[in-house]
Amino acid sequence: MKPRPIAILWPDEQNFARFREVCGDIQSQTLNAYLAAIAVDIKAKESRGIIFERIEFDPDDLLAFAKAAGFDRAVSQVRAGFAVTLQQKRHRTD
């Protein structure tokens, strides 16, 4: 069985500012700076054969997911759980 890629939330220019607001722990001021900051880790893991699936999302849905899980902000563990949830929905076969 082929392993499932690791789901990672992938913000865009339109939602990056809101993404930063709902997370509260994103230090990068711009999308490009954020992507550059995570690129080193992603590339290192991809070079070892780990595959990532970039997941588009709505930051307000992320915040709702966080609040439903008892968090005020979308901390990293919430973001990871939300990414997996969206990935599962994307690949669901009914």
ZIRA-V803955 format. One record per residue. N is the residue number from 1. RES is the residue in one small letter. PHI is phi in degrees with one decimal (none if undefined). PSI is psi in whole degrees, 0 to 359 (NA if undefined). D_FIRST is the distance of its C-alpha to the first C-alpha in Angstrom with 1 decimal. Layout:
n,res,phi,psi,d_first
N,RES,PHI,PSI,D_FIRST
N,RES,PHI,PSI,D_FIRST
This chain:
n,res,phi,psi,d_first
1,m,none,132,0.0
2,k,-75.3,132,3.8
3,p,-67.1,147,6.3
4,r,-74.6,138,9.1
5,p,-61.0,155,12.3
6,i,-78.1,126,15.2
7,a,-78.0,134,17.7
8,i,-137.9,129,21.2
9,l,-65.0,135,24.4
10,w,-125.8,95,26.1
11,p,-69.5,162,29.8
12,d,-126.8,181,32.1
13,e,-58.4,323,35.8
14,q,-72.3,329,36.7
15,n,-113.4,1,35.0
16,f,-62.4,316,35.1
17,a,-60.6,315,38.5
18,r,-67.4,322,37.5
19,f,-55.8,313,34.2
20,r,-60.3,319,36.4
21,e,-62.4,313,38.6
22,v,-75.1,338,36.1
23,c,-85.9,312,34.4
24,g,78.6,350,37.6
25,d,-122.4,12,36.0
26,i,-86.4,114,35.2
27,q,-79.9,330,37.8
28,s,-64.1,137,37.4
29,q,-85.6,337,40.1
30,t,-129.0,161,38.5
31,l,-60.8,315,35.1
32,n,-60.0,319,35.4
33,a,-64.9,319,36.2
34,y,-62.7,311,33.3
35,l,-63.5,322,30.7
36,a,-64.5,321,32.3
37,a,-65.9,322,32.1
38,i,-88.1,344,28.4
39,a,-61.5,322,27.7
40,v,-59.4,312,28.3
41,d,-67.2,316,25.6
42,i,-62.5,313,23.1
43,k,-62.6,321,23.9
44,a,-62.4,318,23.8
45,k,-72.4,321,20.2
46,e,-63.9,326,19.1
47,s,-65.9,339,20.8
48,r,-95.6,8,18.5
49,g,95.5,2,15.4
50,i,-78.4,133,14.9
51,i,-107.8,136,14.6
52,f,-111.8,145,16.8
53,e,-114.5,116,17.3
54,r,-79.3,125,21.1
55,i,-111.6,120,22.2
56,e,-76.2,151,25.6
57,f,-159.9,167,27.6
58,d,-105.8,121,31.0
59,p,-58.2,329,32.6
60,d,-70.8,327,34.6
61,d,-66.7,322,31.5
62,l,-61.1,315,30.2
63,l,-64.1,318,33.5
64,a,-61.3,320,33.5
65,f,-61.8,316,30.1
66,a,-60.8,313,31.6
67,k,-65.7,323,34.7
68,a,-64.2,333,32.9
69,a,-90.2,3,31.2
70,g,91.4,17,34.7
71,f,-110.7,148,34.9
72,d,-83.3,334,37.6
73,r,-129.6,162,35.6
74,a,-89.9,78,32.0
75,v,-68.4,171,31.4
76,s,-55.6,319,28.3
77,q,-67.7,328,26.4
78,v,-69.1,316,27.4
79,r,-60.0,318,26.2
80,a,-63.7,315,22.7
81,g,-63.9,320,22.5
82,f,-65.6,317,23.9
83,a,-59.8,317,21.5
84,v,-65.3,319,18.5
85,t,-60.2,314,20.5
86,l,-66.2,322,21.2
87,q,-61.7,316,17.6
88,q,-64.1,320,16.6
89,k,-63.2,321,19.7
90,r,-63.8,323,18.9
91,h,-103.1,7,15.5
92,r,-64.0,137,16.8
93,t,-118.1,116,17.0
94,d,-94.5,NA,20.1
